[in-house]
């Protein structure tokens, strides 16, 4: 009979063998599900069609007067009166008397010159009478001989005529000096700086004020070298004039219309850019839609109407990534395409190569994605469509 102390281990071994056999005969089954479907990315697209496009070249500049000069005196004396418009910011008309100097000394000079002229004229008349008498006496006593110039007193007559002309010139000069005691506006304009006032004694060539013309102002505008071919430059012999829209946010948003009038004759040495000059006519006239008129020195942004491009592909600039590629939808998946641009600004880009008519451009801003990513189209638009005209499609592309 087996010893009881060996019986228990043998039972344990038999039990272990039975359990192993059962597990081997009935292995556990996997309950894995099917792979989850990858969610399609939702995007908005734009169907590309060629269109005519008006290029708007951006620029900037500072308002400058077309003519600015110093108002100086050509006479000396005390200022007796000034025009009510002779103040900083005041407007004046051409021919208006802005400053009146004390002219009593000049009036006296005119009277002296008039007296000298009367005396010279009397002396000329007397000399002409002597000349006529000398000719009559010679004809009576000369027995037909020709008289000399000395006999006819021609030198004395010429001297009398010269004296009269000299005195006439002195009178003209005195009248001119008297006229210059009235400082007259040389053009219609505005006072920029005023330097004198009533009671001030000024000398010849003394500066009274700085003035500028108000018929139009000029703005010097730089053009990027890449945009030169897209602008009708106002060169000699060209009749077409490019229009310019100016904008300022000095007090709210204000706008002005202008035009290009000339191209500068040389490339700017510091920026290596070509500058054009635009003008705004009657910039200081009051307009109900403008809080304030233009100011000299005011900074303006400008949009120059460039050439009209025929049948080109135009896309939003935001759809271009790193300036080199875009995404289109092809068979329900994203496709990356390299592009080059003919021209672009912050809103629009004119495509030169890389896209074709009918391409479905993705205009939704995307993150880091790769070609082949499945997408769902949220809205499909055409160039120029408003959001209300966009066609929606929530079904994935097949």
GUTI-635292 format. One record per residue (C-alpha): x, y, z; residue in three letters. Coordinates in steps of 0.05 Angstrom, whole numbers, plus 5000, padded with zeros to 4 digits. Each point is the difference from the previous one (the first is absolute). Layout:
<atoms>
XYZALA
...
</atoms>
This chain:
<atoms>
500050005000UNK
502750674976UNK
502250475053UNK
495350595011UNK
505550514996UNK
501149844926UNK
492749994982UNK
498650765006UNK
505650244951UNK
497949494949UNK
492850275003UNK
502550704989UNK
504049804939UNK
494049634969UNK
495550615012UNK
505050464965UNK
500449544940UNK
492450004993UNK
499650765003UNK
505450084947UNK
496449514955UNK
493550395006UNK
503350674984UNK
503549704940UNK
493549714974UNK
496250655009UNK
504550614982UNK
497150715014UNK
497050354939UNK
501650734981UNK
494250494999UNK
503450564960UNK
495350454960UNK
500950244928UNK
504850604988UNK
496650685012UNK
498750424938UNK
504450624994UNK
495750635004UNK
500450434936UNK
502550725008UNK
494850534984UNK
502350554952UNK
497250564957UNK
502150024928UNK
499950474941UNK
499249784928UNK
505050374958UNK
497850364937UNK
503950534960UNK
497750725009UNK
502150704982UNK
503650335058UNK
501850725015UNK
506750045034UNK
500550485059UNK
507250175018UNK
500950225071UNK
504650575021UNK
500650575050UNK
502450725005UNK
499750675034UNK
495850594977UNK
504350574973UNK
497950664968UNK
501250064925UNK
503150695014UNK
502950245066UNK
503950655006UNK
502150555048UNK
496150654996UNK
505450555004UNK
500050754993UNK
503250384943UNK
499550655039UNK
501550235071UNK
495850355051UNK
495249915057UNK
494049544993UNK
493750425004UNK
494749474988UNK
499149274983UNK
494349614968UNK
495249625045UNK
502249384962UNK
507350125018UNK
500349495056UNK
502449285005UNK
495049564965UNK
496650594965UNK
497949944927UNK
501250574951UNK
498750134926UNK
504950194946UNK
501050764998UNK
497650115071UNK
504050525040UNK
502749625060UNK
504550535031UNK
500250764992UNK
506550385016UNK
500850745016UNK
500650304930UNK
500950755014UNK
507450004983UNK
498549644935UNK
494550494982UNK
505050575009UNK
504949644954UNK
494649954947UNK
498650745004UNK
507450174993UNK
500549544940UNK
493850324968UNK
503150705009UNK
506549774969UNK
496249724941UNK
496250654989UNK
506550395001UNK
503349524951UNK
494050034953UNK
500250775001UNK
507549994984UNK
498749524942UNK
494750464971UNK
504750605005UNK
505649614967UNK
495449784944UNK
498250744988UNK
507450194997UNK
501349444950UNK
494350234955UNK
502650725003UNK
507149784984UNK
497449624939UNK
496150614976UNK
505950465009UNK
504649524962UNK
495249934942UNK
499750774995UNK
507650135003UNK
503549364975UNK
499250114924UNK
497649274992UNK
505549665040UNK
498349395045UNK
499950165075UNK
504249615050UNK
497149675062UNK
503250525044UNK
496850554960UNK
493249685010UNK
501449885075UNK
498649264993UNK
504649805059UNK
496350495045UNK
493349734977UNK
502249285013UNK
502450195070UNK
493350325015UNK
496349384977UNK
504649565042UNK
498750435061UNK
492549944990UNK
500549244993UNK
504349965063UNK
494950405040UNK
494449574972UNK
503749385024UNK
500950325069UNK
492650135004UNK
498449284979UNK
504849745053UNK
497050455054UNK
493049764982UNK
502349285003UNK
503150115068UNK
493550325023UNK
496049414973UNK
504549525038UNK
497850305066UNK
493849584989UNK
501949265007UNK
495249644953UNK
498549254999UNK
503449704939UNK
494949434997UNK
493949735036UNK
502549645061UNK
500649935075UNK
504650265055UNK
504449455029UNK
504350445046UNK
499250735018UNK
506250395021UNK
497950735008UNK
494250435025UNK
497650725001UNK
505350505023UNK
505949584981UNK
505450364959UNK
502449564943UNK
505750084951UNK
500849804928UNK
499849254991UNK
497249915070UNK
496049365008UNK
492750125017UNK
496949314996UNK
500449314967UNK
494249884953UNK
497849434954UNK
495149924942UNK
493349675013UNK
497649834930UNK
502749305007UNK
505049605042UNK
505049474981UNK
501749335030UNK
506549644983UNK
498649244995UNK
505149444996UNK
498449404956UNK
503049315011UNK
504449784942UNK
495749374991UNK
493850444990UNK
502950484948UNK
497549584941UNK
492950025028UNK
499350765004UNK
499050494943UNK
505650485017UNK
498650734981UNK
505850084952UNK
500550524945UNK
495449854941UNK
495249565039UNK
492950255004UNK
497349485049UNK
499950245073UNK
499749505057UNK
495250175056UNK
502149955073UNK
495749905062UNK
502950295064UNK
498149825071UNK
501650285069UNK
498049795070UNK
502150665033UNK
492850135021UNK
495949394982UNK
500749744929UNK
500450534946UNK
500849914925UNK
502250444942UNK
500549904925UNK
506250194960UNK
504049834939UNK
507249884980UNK
503050614965UNK
507349834990UNK
505649505010UNK
506550215032UNK
506050014955UNK
504549555042UNK
499849405046UNK
500350205073UNK
507149875024UNK
498249795071UNK
494249524985UNK
501749814928UNK
492850104982UNK
496550434948UNK
495550555026UNK
493950294966UNK
496450645020UNK
492550045009UNK
495750615010UNK
493450145035UNK
496150594973UNK
496750515046UNK
502049615063UNK
498050545049UNK
492850104978UNK
495049835055UNK
496249344991UNK
494549775045UNK
502649295000UNK
507050205022UNK
501350195073UNK
505950444981UNK
503450194934UNK
506849754981UNK
506050265038UNK
507050124975UNK
504549455026UNK
494249515009UNK
501649264988UNK
495649654949UNK
499549294974UNK
498749944926UNK
497049504951UNK
502250124929UNK
495449724946UNK
504649554959UNK
499049634936UNK
493949574988UNK
501949264993UNK
495849594953UNK
497449315020UNK
504749825057UNK
499149555060UNK
499150395065UNK
500249675068UNK
500050255072UNK
507150135024UNK
498549635065UNK
499249364959UNK
507550014983UNK
504649665051UNK
507150245009UNK
499150394936UNK
501149384957UNK
494249495002UNK
492549915008UNK
495249435013UNK
494649764952UNK
494849455008UNK
500849414952UNK
495649385007UNK
498150195071UNK
507250085023UNK
504850585010UNK
505250104946UNK
505850485009UNK
501950424939UNK
506050464990UNK
498150684972UNK
503450644976UNK
496550685002UNK
499950564949UNK
497950515053UNK
497050015069UNK
498050445058UNK
497349855069UNK
493349774972UNK
500849734929UNK
505249624962UNK
500349944924UNK
502649314982UNK
505249934946UNK
501149245000UNK
497849405041UNK
492450034996UNK
494949904945UNK
492850174984UNK
495249575040UNK
504949835056UNK
496649965068UNK
504350445045UNK
499749915075UNK
499050695031UNK
499249765072UNK
506350135041UNK
503349335014UNK
505149795050UNK
505349484989UNK
496849524949UNK
502649574944UNK
497649794932UNK
495049435000UNK
496250245061UNK
492549864989UNK
495550615004UNK
492750205002UNK
497950624963UNK
496250505043UNK
498950524946UNK
501950094928UNK
500550704970UNK
502150334936UNK
504450624995UNK
495850615016UNK
494349615033UNK
497350265066UNK
499149505057UNK
492549974985UNK
501649724931UNK
504549445026UNK
497549294989UNK
500549545059UNK
501349254999UNK
500749615064UNK
501349334965UNK
507249764992UNK
502650024930UNK
500549334967UNK
</atoms>
